[in-house]
Amino acid sequence: MTPLELARDIDATYLYDILSPVVRQTVPPVTIQRLQHSFHELIRSEMGRQRVEDERLYLPVVEVLLDLDGDVVWFPIKSGYASAVCLRNSLICFLPGPEYPGANV
């Protein structure tokens, strides 16, 4: 439950404005669906399709943080090599090696 949802549950209307996120960017639903599909395929390829099915693993739902400043959202992928996936200007990017922010951390 988010703070805004809690405020709504207790009818604290005076908190609505300060707890409501400021939408700074939008991402088309089809882009989010493609990103989620690609992310799920990455998980299946890394773990093995059969294992994902046999163990009935829950694949995470992709949600975009619309209240962030900037045009790039990225996350690292822990694997045998340094890499990351990012969303840049509504395009899904794969960033191998030290080309992504935080690679040297």
Order of alpha helices (4+ residues) and beta strands (2+ residues): alpha-alpha-alpha-alpha-beta-beta-beta
